[in-house]
Amino acid sequence: MTALWPSCRLQYRPGPFTQLVPSMNPQTLELLVTRQMPFGKYQGRLIADLPGDYLGWFARKGFPKGELGSLLALMHEIDHNGLGELLAPLRRKHRHGL
């Protein structure tokens, strides 16, 4: 299987709608706090700052293909499992321009 996103390893997430979810490596997590949503109601907002109900909507309707879909799926997993604090050090790093 080819990677949708070369900078991360992919793993299967079992469930009724099995999908590819990128593993949580530092580079992938960093993209969540630097990449902006390119379209829709929350255009221009960092992916890490998207509301949980919006991420849940994508989970029900289907994530976009490619890197954006992988990032949204990962952010949904982080948000759904209450792991948002994992991103706090990265948010601080980028807020201060380090």
N, CA, C and O atoms as a printed pandas DataFrame, in Angstrom:
     atom_number atom_name residue_name chain_id  residue_number  x_coord  y_coord  z_coord
0              1         N          MET        A               1    0.848   -1.178    0.000
1              2        CA          MET        A               1    0.000    0.000    0.000
2              3         C          MET        A               1    0.890    1.236    0.000
3              4         O          MET        A               1    1.893    1.284    0.712
4              5         N          THR        A               2    0.528    2.220   -0.786
5              6        CA          THR        A               2    1.313    3.451   -0.823
6              7         C          THR        A               2    0.796    4.423    0.220
7              8         O          THR        A               2   -0.390    4.426    0.547
8              9         N          ALA        A               3    1.678    5.232    0.731
9             10        CA          ALA        A               3    1.305    6.200    1.767
10            11         C          ALA        A               3    0.597    7.392    1.141
11            12         O          ALA        A               3    1.005    7.885    0.090
12            13         N          LEU        A               4   -0.455    7.848    1.784
13            14        CA          LEU        A               4   -1.134    9.057    1.356
14            15         C          LEU        A               4   -0.288   10.269    1.692
15            16         O          LEU        A               4   -0.424   11.336    1.094
16            17         N          TRP        A               5    0.572   10.079    2.645
17            18        CA          TRP        A               5    1.345   11.183    3.177
18            19         C          TRP        A               5    2.723   10.646    3.533
19            20         O          TRP        A               5    2.854    9.926    4.523
20            21         N          PRO        A               6    3.739   10.966    2.772
21            22        CA          PRO        A               6    5.040   10.324    2.935
22            23         C          PRO        A               6    5.712   10.551    4.280
23            24         O          PRO        A               6    6.563    9.750    4.667
24            25         N          SER        A               7    5.367   11.610    5.011
25            26        CA          SER        A               7    6.076   11.881    6.252
26            27         C          SER        A               7    5.525   11.123    7.454
27            28         O          SER        A               7    6.015   11.304    8.569
28            29         N          CYS        A               8    4.529   10.290    7.253
29            30        CA          CYS        A               8    4.008    9.540    8.397
30            31         C          CYS        A               8    3.733    8.104    8.010
31            32         O          CYS        A               8    3.464    7.789    6.850
32            33         N          ARG        A               9    3.806    7.249    9.000
33            34        CA          ARG        A               9    3.433    5.867    8.785
34            35         C          ARG        A               9    1.926    5.775    8.938
35            36         O          ARG        A               9    1.337    6.516    9.724
36            37         N          LEU        A              10    1.302    4.884    8.205
37            38        CA          LEU        A              10   -0.139    4.734    8.296
38            39         C          LEU        A              10   -0.470    3.445    9.028
39            40         O          LEU        A              10    0.256    2.454    8.936
40            41         N          GLN        A              11   -1.564    3.474    9.745
41            42        CA          GLN        A              11   -1.999    2.270   10.446
42            43         C          GLN        A              11   -3.496    2.136   10.259
43            44         O          GLN        A              11   -4.208    3.126   10.092
44            45         N          TYR        A              12   -3.959    0.904   10.290
45            46        CA          TYR        A              12   -5.393    0.687   10.182
46            47         C          TYR        A              12   -6.051    0.920   11.523
47            48         O          TYR        A              12   -5.542    0.485   12.556
48            49         N          ARG        A              13   -7.157    1.591   11.511
49            50        CA          ARG        A              13   -7.960    1.803   12.710
50            51         C          ARG        A              13   -9.212    0.950   12.545
51            52         O          ARG        A              13  -10.073    1.276   11.728
52            53         N          PRO        A              14   -9.328   -0.136   13.306
53            54        CA          PRO        A              14  -10.484   -1.004   13.127
54            55         C          PRO        A              14  -11.780   -0.315   13.522
55            56         O          PRO        A              14  -11.800    0.519   14.427
56            57         N          GLY        A              15  -12.821   -0.657   12.862
57            58        CA          GLY        A              15  -14.130   -0.099   13.147
58            59         C          GLY        A              15  -15.042   -0.335   11.964
59            60         O          GLY        A              15  -14.614   -0.888   10.951
60            61         N          PRO        A              16  -16.298    0.077   12.079
61            62        CA          PRO        A              16  -17.237   -0.183   10.991
62            63         C          PRO        A              16  -16.839    0.525    9.695
63            64         O          PRO        A              16  -17.173    0.060    8.605
64            65         N          PHE        A              17  -16.131    1.637    9.810
65            66        CA          PHE        A              17  -15.660    2.365    8.638
66            67         C          PHE        A              17  -14.142    2.455    8.712
67            68         O          PHE        A              17  -13.582    3.539    8.872
68            69         N          THR        A              18  -13.481    1.304    8.593
69            70        CA          THR        A              18  -12.027    1.261    8.711
70            71         C          THR        A              18  -11.401    2.261    7.755
71            72         O          THR        A              18  -11.725    2.301    6.568
72            73         N          GLN        A              19  -10.513    3.054    8.289
73            74        CA          GLN        A              19   -9.852    4.076    7.488
74            75         C          GLN        A              19   -8.398    4.173    7.898
75            76         O          GLN        A              19   -7.992    3.639    8.930
76            77         N          LEU        A              20   -7.626    4.854    7.086
77            78        CA          LEU        A              20   -6.217    5.063    7.399
78            79         C          LEU        A              20   -6.077    6.308    8.256
79            80         O          LEU        A              20   -6.602    7.370    7.923
80            81         N          VAL        A              21   -5.368    6.166    9.352
81            82        CA          VAL        A              21   -5.122    7.285   10.260
82            83         C          VAL        A              21   -3.612    7.393   10.436
83            84         O          VAL        A              21   -2.959    6.398   10.753
84            85         N          PRO        A              22   -3.047    8.579   10.237
85            86        CA          PRO        A              22   -1.596    8.705   10.409
86            87         C          PRO        A              22   -1.190    8.493   11.862
87            88         O          PRO        A              22   -1.926    8.841   12.785
88            89         N          SER        A              23   -0.014    7.919   12.045
89            90        CA          SER        A              23    0.480    7.749   13.405
90            91         C          SER        A              23    0.851    9.119   13.969
91            92         O          SER        A              23    1.124   10.062   13.227
92            93         N          MET        A              24    0.855    9.202   15.297
93            94        CA          MET        A              24    1.135   10.488   15.939
94            95         C          MET        A              24    2.632   10.661   16.149
95            96         O          MET        A              24    3.151   10.390   17.232
96            97         N          ASN        A              25    3.317   11.112   15.114
97            98        CA          ASN        A              25    4.728   11.439   15.276
98            99         C          ASN        A              25    4.851   12.960   15.401
99           100         O          ASN        A              25    3.912   13.677   15.055
100          101         N          PRO        A              26    5.973   13.459   15.882
101          102        CA          PRO        A              26    6.103   14.899   16.125
102          103         C          PRO        A              26    5.842   15.765   14.887
103          104         O          PRO        A              26    5.234   16.830   14.992
104          105         N          GLN        A              27    6.297   15.314   13.726
105          106        CA          GLN        A              27    6.103   16.103   12.512
106          107         C          GLN        A              27    4.620   16.201   12.150
107          108         O          GLN        A              27    4.151   17.254   11.721
108          109         N          THR        A              28    3.898   15.118   12.323
109          110        CA          THR        A              28    2.471   15.108   12.020
110          111         C          THR        A              28    1.721   16.009   12.992
111          112         O          THR        A              28    0.867   16.793   12.576
112          113         N          LEU        A              29    2.028   15.908   14.273
113          114        CA          LEU        A              29    1.368   16.743   15.273
114          115         C          LEU        A              29    1.661   18.225   15.030
115          116         O          LEU        A              29    0.801   19.080   15.240
116          117         N          GLU        A              30    2.878   18.515   14.588
117          118        CA          GLU        A              30    3.241   19.898   14.317
118          119         C          GLU        A              30    2.391   20.483   13.184
119          120         O          GLU        A              30    2.050   21.665   13.213
120          121         N          LEU        A              31    2.055   19.674   12.204
121          122        CA          LEU        A              31    1.208   20.153   11.114
122          123         C          LEU        A              31   -0.177   20.561   11.610
123          124         O          LEU        A              31   -0.790   21.473   11.055
124          125         N          LEU        A              32   -0.668   19.899   12.642
125          126        CA          LEU        A              32   -1.991   20.237   13.175
126          127         C          LEU        A              32   -2.044   21.654   13.728
127          128         O          LEU        A              32   -3.093   22.296   13.685
128          129         N          VAL        A              33   -0.923   22.147   14.246
129          130        CA          VAL        A              33   -0.905   23.498   14.837
130          131         C          VAL        A              33   -0.364   24.564   13.885
131          132         O          VAL        A              33   -0.241   25.730   14.259
132          133         N          THR        A              34   -0.039   24.158   12.647
133          134        CA          THR        A              34    0.459   25.123   11.671
134          135         C          THR        A              34   -0.370   25.175   10.390
135          136         O          THR        A              34   -0.367   26.193    9.696
136          137         N          ARG        A              35   -1.067   24.111   10.073
137          138        CA          ARG        A              35   -1.838   24.034    8.828
138          139         C          ARG        A              35   -3.238   24.582    9.038
139          140         O          ARG        A              35   -3.886   24.278   10.039
140          141         N          GLN        A              36   -3.706   25.391    8.093
141          142        CA          GLN        A              36   -5.037   25.984    8.192
142          143         C          GLN        A              36   -6.043   25.215    7.344
143          144         O          GLN        A              36   -5.697   24.597    6.336
144          145         N          MET        A              37   -7.287   25.271    7.780
145          146        CA          MET        A              37   -8.380   24.679    7.016
146          147         C          MET        A              37   -8.542   25.497    5.738
147          148         O          MET        A              37   -8.732   26.712    5.807
148          149         N          PRO        A              38   -8.470   24.841    4.554
149          150        CA          PRO        A              38   -8.468   25.608    3.309
150          151         C          PRO        A              38   -9.848   25.984    2.757
151          152         O          PRO        A              38   -9.935   26.745    1.793
152          153         N          PHE        A              39  -10.915   25.469    3.347
153          154        CA          PHE        A              39  -12.247   25.751    2.802
154          155         C          PHE        A              39  -13.309   25.622    3.889
155          156         O          PHE        A              39  -13.033   25.176    5.003
156          157         N          GLY        A              40  -14.512   26.016    3.544
157          158        CA          GLY        A              40  -15.659   25.791    4.415
158          159         C          GLY        A              40  -15.861   26.846    5.477
159          160         O          GLY        A              40  -15.242   27.910    5.465
160          161         N          LYS        A              41  -16.747   26.514    6.396
161          162        CA          LYS        A              41  -17.149   27.418    7.469
162          163         C          LYS        A              41  -15.964   27.902    8.305
163          164         O          LYS        A              41  -15.957   29.035    8.785
164          165         N          TYR        A              42  -14.976   27.046    8.474
165          166        CA          TYR        A              42  -13.828   27.373    9.322
166          167         C          TYR        A              42  -12.559   27.617    8.501
167          168         O          TYR        A              42  -11.452   27.375    8.982
168          169         N          GLN        A              43  -12.717   28.092    7.272
169          170        CA          GLN        A              43  -11.576   28.399    6.414
170          171         C          GLN        A              43  -10.639   29.371    7.129
171          172         O          GLN        A              43  -11.074   30.371    7.699
172          173         N          GLY        A              44   -9.334   29.049    7.086
173          174        CA          GLY        A              44   -8.341   29.909    7.711
174          175         C          GLY        A              44   -8.036   29.574    9.162
175          176         O          GLY        A              44   -7.065   30.087    9.717
176          177         N          ARG        A              45   -8.841   28.726    9.789
177          178        CA          ARG        A              45   -8.598   28.334   11.184
178          179         C          ARG        A              45   -7.624   27.158   11.205
179          180         O          ARG        A              45   -7.674   26.282   10.342
180          181         N          LEU        A              46   -6.741   27.148   12.199
181          182        CA          LEU        A              46   -5.805   26.025   12.336
182          183         C          LEU        A              46   -6.588   24.735   12.533
183          184         O          LEU        A              46   -7.631   24.729   13.187
184          185         N          ILE        A              47   -6.086   23.647   11.967
185          186        CA          ILE        A              47   -6.761   22.360   12.102
186          187         C          ILE        A              47   -6.899   21.986   13.578
187          188         O          ILE        A              47   -7.913   21.415   13.977
188          189         N          ALA        A              48   -5.899   22.299   14.380
189          190        CA          ALA        A              48   -5.954   22.006   15.811
190          191         C          ALA        A              48   -7.041   22.794   16.531
191          192         O          ALA        A              48   -7.441   22.420   17.634
192          193         N          ASP        A              49   -7.528   23.877   15.927
193          194        CA          ASP        A              49   -8.537   24.723   16.556
194          195         C          ASP        A              49   -9.947   24.469   16.036
195          196         O          ASP        A              49  -10.878   25.186   16.405
196          197         N          LEU        A              50  -10.118   23.462   15.185
197          198        CA          LEU        A              50  -11.454   23.163   14.664
198          199         C          LEU        A              50  -12.320   22.561   15.766
199          200         O          LEU        A              50  -11.837   21.757   16.563
200          201         N          PRO        A              51  -13.595   22.942   15.816
201          202        CA          PRO        A              51  -14.484   22.399   16.854
202          203         C          PRO        A              51  -14.715   20.896   16.679
203          204         O          PRO        A              51  -14.717   20.374   15.564
204          205         N          GLY        A              52  -14.909   20.223   17.803
205          206        CA          GLY        A              52  -15.137   18.782   17.790
206          207         C          GLY        A              52  -16.343   18.361   16.976
207          208         O          GLY        A              52  -16.310   17.323   16.315
208          209         N          ASP        A              53  -17.415   19.157   17.011
209          210        CA          ASP        A              53  -18.598   18.762   16.248
210          211         C          ASP        A              53  -18.352   18.840   14.741
211          212         O          ASP        A              53  -18.932   18.071   13.976
212          213         N          TYR        A              54  -17.498   19.762   14.319
213          214        CA          TYR        A              54  -17.131   19.865   12.902
214          215         C          TYR        A              54  -16.296   18.648   12.489
215          216         O          TYR        A              54  -16.516   18.069   11.426
216          217         N          LEU        A              55  -15.344   18.269   13.334
217          218        CA          LEU        A              55  -14.541   17.080   13.069
218          219         C          LEU        A              55  -15.415   15.830   13.070
219          220         O          LEU        A              55  -15.216   14.923   12.261
220          221         N          GLY        A              56  -16.383   15.788   13.982
221          222        CA          GLY        A              56  -17.317   14.670   14.028
222          223         C          GLY        A              56  -18.164   14.579   12.775
223          224         O          GLY        A              56  -18.476   13.482   12.312
224          225         N          TRP        A              57  -18.539   15.727   12.220
225          226        CA          TRP        A              57  -19.304   15.739   10.980
226          227         C          TRP        A              57  -18.498   15.083    9.858
227          228         O          TRP        A              57  -19.029   14.272    9.099
228          229         N          PHE        A              58  -17.209   15.438    9.756
229          230        CA          PHE        A              58  -16.353   14.805    8.755
230          231         C          PHE        A              58  -16.242   13.302    9.004
231          232         O          PHE        A              58  -16.242   12.512    8.060
232          233         N          ALA        A              59  -16.147   12.910   10.269
233          234        CA          ALA        A              59  -16.034   11.484   10.590
234          235         C          ALA        A              59  -17.271   10.723   10.115
235          236         O          ALA        A              59  -17.168    9.583    9.662
236          237         N          ARG        A              60  -18.429   11.352   10.219
237          238        CA          ARG        A              60  -19.670   10.701    9.773
238          239         C          ARG        A              60  -19.832   10.734    8.255
239          240         O          ARG        A              60  -20.262    9.750    7.654
240          241         N          LYS        A              61  -19.495   11.846    7.647
241          242        CA          LYS        A              61  -19.726   12.033    6.207
242          243         C          LYS        A              61  -18.562   11.576    5.340
243          244         O          LYS        A              61  -18.742   11.270    4.161
244          245         N          GLY        A              62  -17.374   11.529    5.923
245          246        CA          GLY        A              62  -16.188   11.136    5.171
246          247         C          GLY        A              62  -15.168   12.259    5.130
247          248         O          GLY        A              62  -15.496   13.406    4.825
248          249         N          PHE        A              63  -13.931   11.915    5.439
249          250        CA          PHE        A              63  -12.847   12.885    5.393
250          251         C          PHE        A              63  -12.411   13.082    3.946
251          252         O          PHE        A              63  -12.516   12.159    3.138
252          253         N          PRO        A              64  -11.919   14.280    3.610
253          254        CA          PRO        A              64  -11.380   14.486    2.254
254          255         C          PRO        A              64  -10.201   13.547    2.018
255          256         O          PRO        A              64   -9.599   13.035    2.962
256          257         N          LYS        A              65   -9.892   13.334    0.778
257          258        CA          LYS        A              65   -8.746   12.489    0.432
258          259         C          LYS        A              65   -7.449   13.261    0.638
259          260         O          LYS        A              65   -7.445   14.491    0.692
260          261         N          GLY        A              66   -6.374   12.538    0.751
261          262        CA          GLY        A              66   -5.047   13.131    0.812
262          263         C          GLY        A              66   -4.642   13.604    2.189
263          264         O          GLY        A              66   -5.196   13.184    3.206
264          265         N          GLU        A              67   -3.659   14.490    2.195
265          266        CA          GLU        A              67   -3.066   14.958    3.441
266          267         C          GLU        A              67   -4.083   15.647    4.345
267          268         O          GLU        A              67   -4.084   15.415    5.554
268          269         N          LEU        A              68   -4.941   16.483    3.784
269          270        CA          LEU        A              68   -5.932   17.182    4.591
270          271         C          LEU        A              68   -6.843   16.192    5.316
271          272         O          LEU        A              68   -7.106   16.347    6.508
272          273         N          GLY        A              69   -7.316   15.194    4.610
273          274        CA          GLY        A              69   -8.176   14.191    5.231
274          275         C          GLY        A              69   -7.465   13.441    6.348
275          276         O          GLY        A              69   -8.059   13.146    7.385
276          277         N          SER        A              70   -6.192   13.136    6.130
277          278        CA          SER        A              70   -5.405   12.455    7.166
278          279         C          SER        A              70   -5.255   13.322    8.406
279          280         O          SER        A              70   -5.366   12.835    9.531
280          281         N          LEU        A              71   -5.003   14.612    8.194
281          282        CA          LEU        A              71   -4.858   15.524    9.332
282          283         C          LEU        A              71   -6.181   15.687   10.078
283          284         O          LEU        A              71   -6.202   15.696   11.308
284          285         N          LEU        A              72   -7.278   15.815    9.344
285          286        CA          LEU        A              72   -8.588   15.953    9.991
286          287         C          LEU        A              72   -8.945   14.686   10.772
287          288         O          LEU        A              72   -9.490   14.764   11.873
288          289         N          ALA        A              73   -8.637   13.519   10.196
289          290        CA          ALA        A              73   -8.912   12.263   10.888
290          291         C          ALA        A              73   -8.095   12.157   12.172
291          292         O          ALA        A              73   -8.610   11.736   13.208
292          293         N          LEU        A              74   -6.830   12.537   12.102
293          294        CA          LEU        A              74   -5.979   12.508   13.289
294          295         C          LEU        A              74   -6.491   13.484   14.341
295          296         O          LEU        A              74   -6.560   13.139   15.521
296          297         N          MET        A              75   -6.850   14.698   13.928
297          298        CA          MET        A              75   -7.355   15.686   14.883
298          299         C          MET        A              75   -8.654   15.206   15.510
299          300         O          MET        A              75   -8.896   15.439   16.695
300          301         N          HIS        A              76   -9.491   14.538   14.726
301          302        CA          HIS        A              76  -10.732   13.974   15.282
302          303         C          HIS        A              76  -10.414   12.955   16.369
303          304         O          HIS        A              76  -11.039   12.967   17.430
304          305         N          GLU        A              77   -9.460   12.081   16.117
305          306        CA          GLU        A              77   -9.069   11.076   17.114
306          307         C          GLU        A              77   -8.544   11.740   18.382
307          308         O          GLU        A              77   -8.908   11.346   19.490
308          309         N          ILE        A              78   -7.700   12.734   18.218
309          310        CA          ILE        A              78   -7.134   13.455   19.371
310          311         C          ILE        A              78   -8.256   14.113   20.168
311          312         O          ILE        A              78   -8.316   13.974   21.390
312          313         N          ASP        A              79   -9.143   14.826   19.481
313          314        CA          ASP        A              79  -10.239   15.531   20.139
314          315         C          ASP        A              79  -11.207   14.545   20.800
315          316         O          ASP        A              79  -11.594   14.724   21.954
316          317         N          HIS        A              80  -11.584   13.524   20.069
317          318        CA          HIS        A              80  -12.563   12.553   20.565
318          319         C          HIS        A              80  -12.069   11.826   21.819
319          320         O          HIS        A              80  -12.861   11.478   22.695
320          321         N          ASN        A              81  -10.771   11.603   21.895
321          322        CA          ASN        A              81  -10.192   10.885   23.034
322          323         C          ASN        A              81   -9.655   11.811   24.120
323          324         O          ASN        A              81   -8.987   11.357   25.049
324          325         N          GLY        A              82   -9.945   13.104   24.008
325          326        CA          GLY        A              82   -9.551   14.047   25.049
326          327         C          GLY        A              82   -8.059   14.251   25.179
327          328         O          GLY        A              82   -7.554   14.487   26.277
328          329         N          LEU        A              83   -7.345   14.163   24.063
329          330        CA          LEU        A              83   -5.884   14.262   24.095
330          331         C          LEU        A              83   -5.358   15.596   23.576
331          332         O          LEU        A              83   -4.191   15.694   23.197
332          333         N          GLY        A              84   -6.192   16.607   23.554
333          334        CA          GLY        A              84   -5.804   17.905   23.019
334          335         C          GLY        A              84   -4.585   18.517   23.690
335          336         O          GLY        A              84   -3.866   19.298   23.067
336          337         N          GLU        A              85   -4.345   18.174   24.943
337          338        CA          GLU        A              85   -3.183   18.728   25.653
338          339         C          GLU        A              85   -1.864   18.259   25.052
339          340         O          GLU        A              85   -0.820   18.854   25.320
340          341         N          LEU        A              86   -1.894   17.200   24.242
341          342        CA          LEU        A              86   -0.676   16.765   23.553
342          343         C          LEU        A              86   -0.125   17.870   22.655
343          344         O          LEU        A              86    1.076   17.927   22.393
344          345         N          LEU        A              87   -1.002   18.733   22.192
345          346        CA          LEU        A              87   -0.597   19.781   21.265
346          347         C          LEU        A              87   -0.126   21.063   21.954
347          348         O          LEU        A              87    0.406   21.956   21.295
348          349         N          ALA        A              88   -0.315   21.165   23.268
349          350        CA          ALA        A              88    0.018   22.400   23.994
350          351         C          ALA        A              88    1.478   22.832   23.804
351          352         O          ALA        A              88    1.715   24.007   23.522
352          353         N          PRO        A              89    2.461   21.945   23.945
353          354        CA          PRO        A              89    3.846   22.386   23.752
354          355         C          PRO        A              89    4.107   22.875   22.322
355          356         O          PRO        A              89    4.867   23.820   22.114
356          357         N          LEU        A              90    3.481   22.237   21.355
357          358        CA          LEU        A              90    3.663   22.656   19.962
358          359         C          LEU        A              90    2.986   23.992   19.694
359          360         O          LEU        A              90    3.496   24.811   18.930
360          361         N          ARG        A              91    1.841   24.209   20.320
361          362        CA          ARG        A              91    1.158   25.503   20.182
362          363         C          ARG        A              91    2.052   26.621   20.741
363          364         O          ARG        A              91    2.212   27.668   20.116
364          365         N          ARG        A              92    2.628   26.383   21.924
365          366        CA          ARG        A              92    3.499   27.388   22.531
366          367         C          ARG        A              92    4.722   27.658   21.653
367          368         O          ARG        A              92    5.129   28.804   21.466
368          369         N          LYS        A              93    5.290   26.595   21.126
369          370        CA          LYS        A              93    6.470   26.726   20.269
370          371         C          LYS        A              93    6.175   27.618   19.070
371          372         O          LYS        A              93    6.976   28.490   18.735
372          373         N          HIS        A              94    5.048   27.411   18.429
373          374        CA          HIS        A              94    4.731   28.173   17.227
374          375         C          HIS        A              94    4.162   29.558   17.543
375          376         O          HIS        A              94    4.259   30.473   16.725
376          377         N          ARG        A              95    3.577   29.706   18.709
377          378        CA          ARG        A              95    3.073   31.024   19.121
378          379         C          ARG        A              95    4.244   31.975   19.346
379          380         O          ARG        A              95    4.147   33.171   19.071
380          381         N          HIS        A              96    5.345   31.433   19.846
381          382        CA          HIS        A              96    6.509   32.254   20.148
382          383         C          HIS        A              96    7.524   32.266   19.016
383          384         O          HIS        A              96    8.599   32.851   19.145
384          385         N          GLY        A              97    7.180   31.615   17.902
385          386        CA          GLY        A              97    8.040   31.647   16.717
386          387         C          GLY        A              97    9.369   30.953   16.864
387          388         O          GLY        A              97   10.361   31.374   16.269
388          389         N          LEU        A              98    9.403   29.889   17.654
389          390        CA          LEU        A              98   10.671   29.166   17.849
390          391         C          LEU        A              98   10.945   28.215   16.706
391          392         O          LEU        A              98   11.966   27.528   16.707
